[in-house]
């Protein structure tokens, strides 16, 4: 065998070895999962699908200016009792955290609602100002469940109301929690008149303002500087 043939044979062997290792490494490389898919799977892992669709709400989008705010609080035991009464002793899946749980909730945050001075009905207040929005991160939702016990509740209030005055869900949830934490609230049920008297007696900042709501709902109004104000009568 002459020198030229030997060189050619060596080159072929080297190429064969390179080809073998290159193809083998390709086979061993694991399939890649798109980051967006990973994020979606993670967000749905423990809380389920808590997305809210604007098209399913009878009160549609209404983009108007915000003139003041209403912090809406709900007496959870009465709310859950009503849900069981309306559903043959059971509660809908999206309310199980609040109503079918070992925890006993008292007064909880229903929502913080941007409001319009020009409104003559509930339809006239700001609503869905940024349209349909994606689900808020699960970690953010979980952080605020102790005061607003429901992933769908938090998502819905953010899309319907919060997005009309805040650019980020975290800022909205943080503000309503801050207002809530400034309040001293009773841990027992009472009549509407007794509730309002109790609230004023135990919250000096609310002593001279007009409150709204009922015995199972409490509405406290704030101006744009976040000072308590009279709720519309």
Backbone as JSON, one array per atom type, in Angstrom:
{
  "sequence": "XXXXXXXXXXXXXXXXXXXXXXXXXXXXXXXXXXXXXXXXXXXXXXXXXXXXXXXXXXXXXXXXXXXXXXXXXXXXXXXXXXXXXXXXXXXXXXXXXXXXXXXXXXXXXXXXXXXXXXXXXXXXXXXXXXXXXXXXXXXXXXXXXXXXXXXXXXXXXXXXXXXXXXXXXXXXXXXXXXXXXXXXXXXXXXXXXXXXXXXXXXXXXXXXXXXXXXXXXXXXXXXXXXXXXXXXX",
  "N": [[0.87, -1.19, 0.0], [0.69, 2.14, -1.0], [1.96, 5.38, 0.09], [0.05, 7.42, -0.36], [-2.45, 6.11, -0.38], [-2.52, 5.22, 2.23], [-2.72, 7.62, 3.68], [-5.23, 8.53, 2.78], [-6.87, 6.52, 3.84], [-6.54, 6.92, 6.59], [-7.7, 9.45, 6.88], [-10.38, 8.85, 6.26], [-11.04, 7.16, 8.4], [-10.8, 8.91, 10.6], [-12.82, 10.79, 9.99], [-15.05, 9.12, 10.18], [-15.04, 8.5, 12.91], [-15.49, 11.06, 14.06], [-18.04, 11.62, 13.02], [-19.54, 9.63, 14.29], [-19.47, 10.3, 17.08], [-20.63, 12.86, 17.04], [-23.27, 12.42, 16.07], [-24.16, 10.76, 18.12], [-24.21, 12.43, 20.38], [-26.24, 14.15, 19.68], [-28.45, 12.47, 19.8], [-28.62, 12.0, 22.52], [-29.32, 14.42, 23.63], [-31.76, 16.02, 25.54], [-35.28, 16.61, 24.85], [-36.48, 19.94, 24.38], [-38.49, 22.11, 26.35], [-40.78, 24.68, 25.72], [-40.35, 27.86, 27.31], [-42.63, 29.35, 27.92], [-44.64, 27.43, 28.04], [-43.75, 25.95, 30.24], [-44.04, 27.86, 32.23], [-46.82, 28.26, 32.24], [-47.75, 25.73, 33.02], [-46.69, 25.64, 35.57], [-48.03, 27.76, 36.82], [-50.59, 26.78, 36.98], [-50.44, 24.69, 38.7], [-51.23, 24.24, 41.46], [-53.4, 25.86, 42.2], [-55.28, 25.6, 40.27], [-57.3, 26.55, 37.4], [-57.73, 29.84, 37.47], [-58.49, 31.9, 35.91], [-60.28, 34.74, 34.58], [-62.89, 35.61, 32.45], [-63.77, 38.31, 30.52], [-65.88, 38.35, 28.72], [-67.78, 36.73, 29.83], [-69.0, 38.13, 31.8], [-71.81, 39.91, 32.83], [-71.77, 42.6, 33.22], [-70.21, 44.8, 31.3], [-67.17, 46.1, 29.75], [-66.11, 49.32, 30.86], [-64.64, 52.17, 30.4], [-63.77, 54.73, 32.2], [-62.96, 57.76, 34.05], [-61.43, 57.6, 37.31], [-62.73, 58.72, 40.35], [-62.93, 58.37, 43.08], [-62.52, 55.85, 45.67], [-63.8, 52.66, 46.72], [-63.54, 50.55, 49.4], [-64.45, 47.34, 49.71], [-65.73, 45.13, 52.02], [-66.42, 41.82, 53.18], [-68.52, 39.72, 55.18], [-67.48, 36.71, 55.87], [-68.61, 34.19, 56.97], [-71.44, 34.49, 56.61], [-71.58, 34.85, 53.86], [-70.62, 32.36, 52.91], [-72.52, 30.65, 53.99], [-74.76, 31.41, 52.54], [-73.95, 30.59, 49.99], [-73.9, 27.79, 50.31], [-76.59, 27.34, 50.83], [-77.71, 28.03, 48.41], [-76.73, 26.08, 46.78], [-77.49, 23.44, 47.34], [-76.34, 22.64, 49.81], [-73.68, 22.48, 49.18], [-70.6, 24.03, 47.99], [-69.48, 26.06, 45.24], [-66.68, 25.06, 43.19], [-64.67, 27.04, 42.91], [-64.9, 28.44, 45.24], [-64.12, 26.93, 47.34], [-61.76, 27.16, 48.86], [-62.3, 29.29, 50.55], [-64.8, 28.64, 51.71], [-65.01, 25.9, 52.21], [-63.16, 24.82, 54.1], [-60.7, 24.25, 56.64], [-59.99, 26.54, 57.9], [-61.33, 29.42, 59.54], [-62.78, 32.12, 58.3], [-63.31, 35.63, 58.87], [-64.18, 38.89, 58.58], [-63.42, 39.7, 55.32], [-61.53, 40.83, 52.45], [-63.44, 41.96, 49.85], [-63.04, 43.57, 47.58], [-61.22, 46.35, 46.1], [-62.53, 49.14, 44.81], [-62.33, 51.29, 42.1], [-64.17, 54.26, 41.55], [-66.76, 56.26, 39.99], [-67.79, 59.65, 40.02], [-69.85, 60.37, 38.42], [-71.48, 58.23, 38.08], [-74.6, 56.55, 37.85], [-75.6, 54.12, 38.18], [-74.49, 50.73, 38.88], [-73.3, 49.87, 36.57], [-72.09, 52.09, 35.53], [-69.67, 52.66, 36.68], [-66.01, 52.52, 36.66], [-64.64, 49.76, 34.87], [-63.07, 46.75, 33.89], [-60.94, 48.12, 32.57], [-58.53, 47.65, 31.25], [-59.17, 45.59, 29.64], [-59.37, 42.02, 28.89], [-57.12, 40.24, 30.91], [-54.03, 38.42, 31.47], [-53.56, 35.51, 33.63], [-52.64, 36.26, 36.95], [-49.44, 35.81, 38.5], [-48.98, 32.77, 40.3], [-47.59, 32.81, 42.75], [-47.94, 35.43, 43.59], [-50.72, 35.57, 43.9], [-51.09, 33.7, 46.0], [-49.9, 35.03, 48.12], [-51.74, 36.89, 48.96], [-54.01, 35.58, 49.76], [-54.8, 35.17, 52.52], [-56.26, 37.49, 53.28], [-57.99, 37.9, 51.17], [-59.7, 35.43, 50.38], [-59.51, 33.59, 47.9], [-58.5, 32.46, 44.77], [-59.73, 32.97, 42.31], [-61.33, 35.08, 43.08], [-59.39, 37.11, 43.68], [-58.1, 37.34, 41.14], [-60.3, 38.09, 39.56], [-61.14, 40.53, 40.77], [-58.91, 42.1, 40.3], [-58.83, 42.22, 37.45], [-61.41, 43.29, 36.84], [-61.67, 45.61, 38.43], [-59.24, 46.62, 39.73], [-57.37, 47.08, 37.64], [-58.23, 49.42, 36.57], [-57.14, 51.48, 37.94], [-54.59, 50.87, 38.69], [-51.37, 49.81, 37.49], [-50.1, 47.43, 37.92], [-50.83, 44.21, 39.2], [-49.8, 43.4, 41.67], [-49.37, 45.87, 43.0], [-51.98, 46.75, 43.29], [-53.18, 44.72, 44.92], [-51.56, 44.97, 47.16], [-52.19, 47.54, 48.04], [-54.94, 47.38, 48.77], [-54.74, 45.53, 50.81], [-53.18, 46.96, 52.63], [-54.94, 49.06, 53.36], [-56.93, 47.53, 54.54], [-55.53, 46.44, 56.71], [-55.27, 48.64, 58.3], [-57.58, 48.82, 59.66], [-59.69, 48.12, 62.49], [-61.55, 45.35, 63.12], [-64.64, 43.67, 63.91], [-65.02, 40.35, 65.33], [-67.33, 38.97, 65.22], [-70.78, 38.52, 64.27], [-73.2, 41.1, 63.62], [-75.98, 43.43, 63.72], [-76.71, 45.79, 61.05], [-76.81, 48.52, 61.93], [-75.6, 48.31, 64.45], [-73.13, 47.34, 63.66], [-72.03, 49.52, 62.19], [-71.84, 51.4, 64.25], [-70.01, 50.11, 65.93], [-67.74, 49.96, 64.29], [-67.11, 52.71, 63.94], [-66.61, 53.43, 66.59], [-64.32, 51.99, 67.15], [-62.48, 52.69, 65.27], [-61.0, 55.47, 64.91], [-60.36, 57.1, 62.69], [-62.51, 56.82, 61.05], [-64.65, 57.91, 62.25], [-66.12, 60.22, 61.64], [-67.14, 59.88, 59.09], [-69.4, 58.86, 56.48], [-70.53, 55.62, 56.26], [-71.2, 52.73, 54.18], [-73.23, 49.93, 53.02], [-74.23, 46.73, 54.37], [-75.32, 44.4, 56.94], [-73.72, 42.26, 56.33], [-71.97, 43.17, 54.48], [-69.55, 45.66, 54.11], [-68.81, 48.92, 53.26], [-66.26, 51.18, 52.72], [-65.21, 54.38, 51.96], [-62.76, 56.2, 50.04], [-60.84, 59.1, 49.2], [-58.88, 60.33, 46.39], [-56.47, 60.75, 47.49], [-56.27, 58.85, 49.34], [-57.57, 59.26, 51.75], [-60.09, 58.75, 54.22], [-63.52, 59.2, 53.3], [-66.91, 60.47, 52.95], [-69.15, 57.99, 51.92], [-71.18, 57.8, 48.95], [-74.62, 58.65, 49.35]],
  "CA": [[0.0, 0.0, 0.0], [1.55, 3.32, -1.06], [1.73, 6.4, 1.12], [-1.17, 8.17, -0.67], [-3.6, 5.32, 0.05], [-2.52, 5.2, 3.69], [-3.24, 8.92, 4.14], [-6.67, 8.54, 2.5], [-7.52, 5.62, 4.79], [-6.52, 7.59, 7.9], [-8.69, 10.53, 6.81], [-11.71, 8.23, 6.32], [-11.25, 6.67, 9.78], [-11.01, 10.09, 11.46], [-14.16, 11.32, 9.68], [-16.04, 8.18, 10.71], [-15.08, 8.67, 14.37], [-16.14, 12.35, 14.34], [-19.47, 11.48, 12.7], [-20.18, 8.77, 15.31], [-19.66, 11.04, 18.33], [-21.54, 13.98, 16.8], [-24.64, 11.89, 16.01], [-24.52, 10.19, 19.42], [-24.53, 13.52, 21.3], [-27.55, 14.67, 19.29], [-29.47, 11.54, 20.27], [-28.72, 12.07, 23.97], [-29.8, 15.73, 24.07], [-33.19, 15.92, 25.88], [-36.15, 17.56, 24.16], [-36.64, 21.2, 25.09], [-39.86, 22.57, 26.57], [-40.83, 26.14, 25.65], [-40.47, 28.52, 28.61], [-44.01, 29.78, 28.15], [-45.39, 26.25, 28.45], [-43.33, 25.64, 31.59], [-44.63, 28.86, 33.12], [-48.26, 28.0, 32.33], [-47.94, 24.53, 33.82], [-46.38, 25.97, 36.96], [-49.07, 28.63, 37.35], [-51.82, 26.01, 37.19], [-50.11, 23.46, 39.4], [-51.93, 23.98, 42.71], [-54.61, 26.66, 42.35], [-56.21, 25.35, 39.17], [-57.49, 27.65, 36.45], [-58.47, 30.92, 38.12], [-58.66, 33.0, 34.96], [-61.61, 35.36, 34.49], [-63.16, 36.04, 31.09], [-64.63, 39.48, 30.47], [-67.07, 38.07, 27.91], [-68.75, 36.02, 30.66], [-69.53, 39.06, 32.81], [-72.93, 40.68, 32.28], [-71.35, 44.0, 33.26], [-69.11, 44.83, 30.33], [-66.11, 47.09, 29.92], [-66.49, 50.73, 30.95], [-63.4, 52.91, 30.65], [-64.03, 56.11, 32.63], [-62.01, 58.21, 35.06], [-61.65, 57.27, 38.71], [-62.85, 59.9, 41.2], [-62.72, 57.94, 44.46], [-62.41, 54.39, 45.8], [-64.58, 51.97, 47.76], [-63.01, 49.28, 49.92], [-65.59, 46.48, 50.01], [-65.43, 44.0, 52.9], [-67.52, 40.85, 53.26], [-68.54, 38.84, 56.34], [-67.33, 35.42, 55.21], [-69.56, 33.13, 57.38], [-72.74, 34.69, 55.98], [-71.4, 34.61, 52.43], [-70.51, 30.91, 52.68], [-73.82, 30.06, 54.3], [-75.62, 31.68, 51.38], [-73.51, 29.73, 48.89], [-74.38, 26.43, 50.58], [-78.05, 27.35, 50.7], [-78.05, 28.13, 46.98], [-76.14, 24.97, 46.03], [-77.84, 22.16, 47.98], [-75.4, 22.3, 50.87], [-72.3, 22.46, 48.68], [-70.11, 25.31, 47.5], [-68.79, 25.93, 43.96], [-65.27, 24.7, 43.29], [-63.79, 28.2, 43.06], [-65.09, 29.02, 46.58], [-63.79, 25.93, 48.36], [-60.71, 27.64, 49.77], [-62.92, 30.16, 51.54], [-66.01, 28.12, 52.37], [-64.91, 24.47, 52.51], [-61.79, 24.82, 54.57], [-60.58, 24.19, 58.1], [-59.85, 27.9, 58.4], [-62.57, 30.18, 59.73], [-62.57, 33.52, 57.93], [-64.28, 36.6, 59.36], [-64.28, 39.94, 57.58], [-62.4, 39.55, 54.28], [-61.59, 41.84, 51.39], [-64.12, 41.65, 48.59], [-62.26, 44.24, 46.56], [-61.02, 47.79, 46.16], [-63.19, 49.51, 43.57], [-62.34, 52.65, 41.58], [-65.55, 54.68, 41.35], [-66.98, 57.5, 39.24], [-68.79, 60.58, 40.58], [-70.95, 60.52, 37.46], [-72.23, 56.97, 37.99], [-75.98, 56.5, 38.32], [-75.85, 52.7, 38.43], [-73.24, 50.0, 39.0], [-72.71, 49.75, 35.23], [-71.43, 53.34, 35.14], [-68.36, 52.78, 37.32], [-64.92, 51.93, 35.87], [-64.67, 48.29, 34.87], [-62.28, 46.11, 32.83], [-60.32, 49.21, 31.82], [-57.45, 47.12, 30.42], [-59.68, 44.42, 28.93], [-58.99, 40.72, 29.46], [-55.71, 40.18, 31.3], [-53.57, 37.05, 31.78], [-53.59, 35.14, 35.04], [-51.57, 36.76, 37.81], [-48.56, 34.74, 38.97], [-49.49, 32.01, 41.44], [-46.93, 33.25, 43.97], [-48.57, 36.68, 44.0], [-52.06, 35.23, 44.38], [-51.0, 33.02, 47.3], [-49.48, 35.98, 49.14], [-52.87, 37.71, 49.43], [-55.16, 34.74, 50.1], [-55.32, 35.31, 53.89], [-57.23, 38.58, 53.38], [-58.94, 37.74, 50.06], [-59.54, 33.98, 50.29], [-59.94, 32.93, 46.68], [-57.69, 32.84, 43.61], [-60.63, 33.56, 41.31], [-61.71, 36.39, 43.63], [-58.3, 38.05, 43.46], [-57.94, 37.55, 39.7], [-61.45, 38.83, 39.06], [-61.13, 41.91, 41.25], [-57.84, 42.79, 39.59], [-59.23, 42.5, 36.07], [-62.61, 44.12, 36.78], [-61.57, 46.89, 39.15], [-57.89, 47.11, 40.0], [-56.68, 47.54, 36.43], [-58.71, 50.75, 36.21], [-56.41, 52.49, 38.7], [-53.23, 50.4, 38.94], [-50.76, 49.16, 36.34], [-49.62, 46.11, 38.31], [-51.7, 43.52, 40.16], [-49.14, 43.43, 42.99], [-49.63, 47.18, 43.61], [-53.4, 46.78, 43.66], [-53.4, 43.84, 46.07], [-50.84, 45.54, 48.29], [-52.92, 48.71, 48.54], [-56.16, 46.99, 49.47], [-54.32, 44.9, 52.07], [-52.73, 48.03, 53.52], [-56.14, 49.71, 53.89], [-57.57, 46.53, 55.4], [-54.74, 46.29, 57.94], [-55.44, 49.85, 59.11], [-58.89, 48.74, 60.31], [-60.02, 47.18, 63.56], [-62.81, 44.76, 62.7], [-65.19, 42.72, 64.89], [-64.93, 38.94, 64.96], [-68.65, 38.38, 65.41], [-71.81, 39.13, 63.41], [-74.11, 42.02, 64.29], [-76.88, 44.14, 62.81], [-76.08, 46.87, 60.3], [-76.63, 49.72, 62.76], [-74.59, 48.0, 65.47], [-71.84, 47.22, 62.98], [-71.51, 50.85, 61.89], [-71.46, 52.01, 65.54], [-68.81, 49.43, 66.4], [-66.63, 50.38, 63.42], [-66.76, 54.09, 64.26], [-66.06, 53.48, 67.95], [-63.02, 51.33, 67.21], [-61.63, 53.21, 64.2], [-61.14, 56.93, 64.99], [-60.26, 57.73, 61.38], [-63.8, 56.67, 60.35], [-65.7, 58.37, 63.16], [-66.94, 61.3, 61.08], [-67.48, 59.63, 57.69], [-70.59, 58.04, 56.24], [-70.23, 54.28, 55.75], [-72.3, 52.12, 53.43], [-73.24, 48.47, 53.02], [-75.25, 46.07, 55.17], [-74.71, 43.68, 58.06], [-72.75, 41.29, 55.83], [-71.08, 43.88, 53.56], [-69.14, 46.96, 54.64], [-68.15, 49.75, 52.26], [-65.55, 52.35, 53.24], [-64.8, 55.15, 50.78], [-61.52, 56.97, 50.15], [-60.58, 60.0, 48.08], [-57.72, 59.93, 45.59], [-55.29, 60.85, 48.36], [-56.44, 57.73, 50.25], [-58.14, 59.68, 53.02], [-61.5, 58.34, 54.32], [-64.5, 60.21, 52.91], [-68.29, 59.98, 52.97], [-69.64, 57.23, 50.77], [-72.42, 58.37, 48.4], [-75.83, 58.21, 50.05]],
  "C": [[0.9, 1.23, 0.0], [1.12, 4.36, -0.05], [0.43, 7.15, 0.9], [-2.41, 7.44, -0.18], [-3.7, 5.28, 1.57], [-3.12, 6.48, 4.26], [-4.75, 8.99, 3.94], [-7.43, 7.68, 3.5], [-7.61, 6.26, 6.18], [-7.59, 8.68, 7.96], [-10.1, 9.96, 6.94], [-12.03, 7.75, 7.74], [-11.56, 7.83, 10.72], [-12.41, 10.67, 11.24], [-15.25, 10.42, 10.25], [-16.18, 8.33, 12.22], [-15.8, 9.96, 14.75], [-17.64, 12.26, 14.12], [-20.19, 10.68, 13.77], [-20.47, 9.56, 16.59], [-20.63, 12.2, 18.17], [-22.99, 13.51, 16.8], [-25.08, 11.35, 17.36], [-24.91, 11.29, 20.41], [-25.88, 14.13, 20.98], [-28.67, 13.79, 19.82], [-29.7, 11.69, 21.76], [-29.28, 13.39, 24.46], [-31.3, 15.65, 24.35], [-34.01, 16.93, 25.11], [-36.36, 18.81, 25.0], [-38.12, 21.56, 25.19], [-39.88, 24.08, 26.49], [-41.04, 26.74, 27.03], [-41.9, 28.9, 28.92], [-44.86, 28.6, 28.62], [-45.04, 25.86, 29.88], [-44.0, 26.58, 32.58], [-46.11, 28.61, 33.32], [-48.54, 26.79, 33.21], [-47.71, 24.82, 35.29], [-47.49, 26.79, 37.59], [-50.33, 27.86, 37.7], [-51.62, 24.84, 38.15], [-50.96, 23.21, 40.63], [-53.24, 24.75, 42.86], [-55.64, 26.39, 41.26], [-56.29, 26.55, 38.23], [-58.34, 28.73, 37.1], [-58.64, 32.13, 37.2], [-60.1, 33.48, 34.94], [-61.77, 35.91, 33.08], [-64.17, 37.2, 31.08], [-65.94, 39.2, 29.73], [-68.16, 37.36, 28.72], [-69.4, 36.89, 31.72], [-70.65, 39.88, 32.18], [-72.64, 42.17, 32.31], [-70.09, 44.13, 32.42], [-68.11, 45.94, 30.65], [-66.66, 48.51, 29.96], [-65.27, 51.54, 31.37], [-63.74, 54.37, 30.93], [-63.05, 56.46, 33.74], [-62.42, 57.76, 36.46], [-61.67, 58.54, 39.54], [-62.64, 59.58, 42.68], [-62.7, 56.42, 44.49], [-63.34, 53.88, 46.89], [-63.87, 50.67, 48.13], [-64.21, 48.46, 50.37], [-65.14, 45.28, 50.83], [-66.65, 43.11, 53.02], [-67.37, 40.0, 54.51], [-68.6, 37.41, 55.82], [-68.33, 34.34, 55.67], [-70.92, 33.26, 56.72], [-72.67, 34.42, 54.48], [-71.38, 33.11, 52.13], [-71.82, 30.19, 52.97], [-74.79, 30.24, 53.14], [-75.24, 30.79, 50.21], [-73.98, 28.29, 49.09], [-75.89, 26.33, 50.39], [-78.47, 27.35, 49.23], [-77.54, 26.95, 46.16], [-76.32, 23.62, 46.74], [-76.8, 21.7, 49.01], [-73.95, 22.26, 50.45], [-71.89, 23.87, 48.27], [-69.41, 25.09, 46.16], [-67.29, 25.71, 44.16], [-64.39, 25.91, 43.58], [-63.93, 28.88, 44.43], [-64.66, 28.08, 47.7], [-62.72, 26.41, 49.33], [-61.31, 28.48, 50.89], [-63.98, 29.45, 52.37], [-65.96, 26.64, 52.73], [-63.5, 24.18, 53.0], [-61.77, 24.74, 56.09], [-60.44, 25.58, 58.72], [-61.22, 28.56, 58.54], [-62.29, 31.64, 59.44], [-63.66, 34.39, 58.54], [-64.54, 37.65, 58.29], [-63.12, 39.81, 56.6], [-62.56, 40.65, 53.25], [-62.35, 41.29, 50.19], [-63.35, 42.29, 47.45], [-62.08, 45.71, 46.87], [-61.46, 48.34, 44.81], [-62.99, 50.98, 43.21], [-63.77, 53.04, 41.2], [-65.62, 56.02, 40.61], [-68.05, 58.35, 39.91], [-70.02, 60.66, 39.7], [-71.84, 59.28, 37.4], [-73.63, 57.11, 38.56], [-76.42, 55.07, 38.58], [-74.5, 51.99, 38.46], [-72.53, 49.88, 37.66], [-71.88, 50.96, 34.84], [-70.05, 53.51, 35.76], [-67.28, 52.15, 36.44], [-64.9, 50.41, 36.0], [-63.9, 47.75, 33.66], [-61.56, 47.14, 31.96], [-59.18, 48.76, 30.91], [-57.86, 45.86, 29.67], [-59.33, 43.13, 29.65], [-57.49, 40.7, 29.74], [-55.31, 38.74, 31.61], [-53.63, 36.78, 33.27], [-52.38, 35.72, 35.77], [-50.73, 35.58, 38.28], [-49.1, 34.08, 40.24], [-48.88, 32.49, 42.75], [-47.53, 34.54, 44.5], [-49.95, 36.42, 44.56], [-51.99, 34.65, 45.79], [-50.67, 33.99, 48.43], [-50.67, 36.71, 49.76], [-54.12, 36.9, 49.76], [-55.65, 34.9, 51.54], [-56.36, 36.42, 54.06], [-58.31, 38.51, 52.31], [-58.94, 36.27, 49.67], [-60.13, 33.32, 49.05], [-59.1, 33.4, 45.5], [-58.54, 33.51, 42.54], [-61.1, 34.94, 41.77], [-60.63, 37.42, 43.35], [-58.11, 38.37, 41.99], [-59.07, 38.41, 39.16], [-61.46, 40.28, 39.49], [-60.04, 42.72, 40.57], [-58.28, 43.17, 38.17], [-60.38, 43.49, 36.0], [-62.38, 45.52, 37.32], [-60.15, 47.43, 39.24], [-57.19, 47.71, 38.8], [-57.17, 48.9, 35.96], [-57.96, 51.85, 36.95], [-54.95, 52.12, 38.95], [-52.69, 49.72, 37.68], [-50.31, 47.74, 36.64], [-50.55, 45.5, 39.35], [-51.11, 43.57, 41.57], [-49.42, 44.75, 43.71], [-51.07, 47.28, 44.09], [-53.66, 45.95, 44.91], [-52.74, 44.41, 47.32], [-51.59, 46.72, 48.89], [-54.17, 48.31, 49.3], [-55.83, 46.28, 50.79], [-53.89, 45.94, 53.09], [-53.92, 48.75, 54.16], [-56.86, 48.79, 54.87], [-56.86, 46.43, 56.75], [-54.82, 47.52, 58.84], [-56.71, 49.78, 59.95], [-58.88, 47.78, 61.49], [-61.42, 46.67, 63.28], [-63.32, 43.77, 63.74], [-65.04, 41.29, 64.4], [-66.24, 38.21, 65.21], [-69.65, 39.16, 64.56], [-72.71, 40.03, 64.24], [-74.99, 42.7, 63.26], [-76.12, 45.27, 62.11], [-75.8, 48.08, 61.17], [-75.57, 49.48, 63.83], [-73.19, 47.89, 64.87], [-71.23, 48.59, 62.73], [-71.07, 51.56, 63.17], [-70.15, 51.42, 66.04], [-67.59, 49.9, 65.61], [-66.18, 51.79, 63.78], [-66.12, 54.21, 65.64], [-64.64, 52.93, 68.03], [-62.05, 51.77, 66.13], [-61.78, 54.73, 64.15], [-61.11, 57.63, 63.64], [-61.57, 57.67, 60.6], [-64.95, 57.28, 61.14], [-66.64, 59.38, 62.51], [-67.32, 61.09, 59.62], [-68.69, 58.73, 57.6], [-70.17, 56.72, 55.61], [-71.44, 53.75, 55.0], [-72.21, 50.61, 53.54], [-74.39, 47.92, 53.82], [-74.57, 45.28, 56.27], [-73.67, 42.66, 57.61], [-71.79, 41.89, 54.8], [-70.79, 45.25, 54.16], [-68.37, 47.7, 53.57], [-67.56, 50.98, 52.92], [-64.96, 53.08, 52.04], [-63.58, 56.01, 51.08], [-61.4, 57.91, 48.95], [-59.29, 59.57, 47.37], [-56.39, 60.1, 46.33], [-55.32, 59.77, 49.45], [-56.82, 58.16, 51.67], [-59.6, 59.24, 53.06], [-62.42, 59.5, 53.99], [-65.89, 59.61, 53.03], [-68.57, 59.15, 51.73], [-70.91, 57.9, 50.24], [-73.64, 57.81, 49.1], [-76.89, 57.76, 49.05]]
}
